[in-house]
Amino acid sequence: MSVQALLYIIAVILIVLAALPLRTRGVSLALLGAACAVLAYAWPVITN
């Protein structure tokens, strides 16, 4: 499994967790998921 695929999986998990009624103190799981998705999308540009 590539790093890009792993980052996409982490992003999906974080976004799904953000949809659940969980209390997180000062950390937005949706924003972390979006950041992971953007990082996965840009991964080929970053590594080349």
C-alpha positions as CSV (number, residue, x, y, z in Angstrom):
1,M,0.0,0.0,0.0
2,S,1.4,3.4,-0.9
3,V,1.7,6.4,1.3
4,Q,-0.9,8.2,-0.7
5,A,-3.5,5.4,-0.2
6,L,-2.8,5.3,3.5
7,L,-3.3,9.1,3.8
8,Y,-6.6,8.8,1.9
9,I,-7.8,6.0,4.3
10,I,-6.8,8.1,7.3
11,A,-8.7,11.1,5.8
12,V,-11.9,9.0,5.3
13,I,-11.7,7.6,8.8
14,L,-11.3,11.1,10.3
15,I,-14.2,12.5,8.3
16,V,-16.4,9.6,9.4
17,L,-15.4,10.1,13.0
18,A,-16.2,13.8,12.6
19,A,-19.8,12.9,11.6
20,L,-20.3,11.0,14.9
21,P,-21.4,12.9,18.0
22,L,-18.1,12.7,19.7
23,R,-16.6,15.4,21.9
24,T,-13.1,16.4,20.9
25,R,-11.4,19.3,22.8
26,G,-10.0,21.9,20.5
27,V,-9.4,19.4,17.7
28,S,-11.7,19.4,14.6
29,L,-11.6,15.9,13.2
30,A,-13.2,17.2,10.0
31,L,-10.4,19.7,9.5
32,L,-7.8,17.0,10.2
33,G,-9.4,14.7,7.7
34,A,-9.5,17.4,5.1
35,A,-5.9,18.2,5.7
36,C,-5.0,14.5,5.2
37,A,-7.0,14.4,2.0
38,V,-5.2,17.5,0.6
39,L,-1.8,16.0,1.6
40,A,-2.7,12.7,-0.1
41,Y,-3.8,14.6,-3.2
42,A,-0.5,16.6,-3.3
43,W,1.7,13.7,-2.3
44,P,3.1,13.0,-5.9
45,V,4.0,16.7,-6.2
46,I,5.7,16.8,-2.8
47,T,7.8,13.6,-3.3
48,N,9.0,14.3,-6.8
